[in-house]
Amino acid sequence: MMGSMMGGWGNYDSLPNYMQEMMQSYWGGMRPFLAWTWLAHLITWILIVALLIAAIRYLWNKGGK
């Protein structure tokens, strides 16, 4: 996650000490939620695929009439 926050360049360990100290409280508070991000991504993609399938079926049926 740190890589995406920094635009894909660098990592947490290469940050200056003052930035690591500043972000420590953020990471400490986010730790319980970060374990579930994979599930949120999975659910999001399932919903996107379901929406696309529903839209395709709707347009297919509408065009067949």
ABEGO torsion letter per residue (X at the ends): XAAAAAGGBEBAAABBAAAAAAAAAAAAAAAAAAAAAAAAAAAAAAAAAAAAAAAAAAAAAAAAX
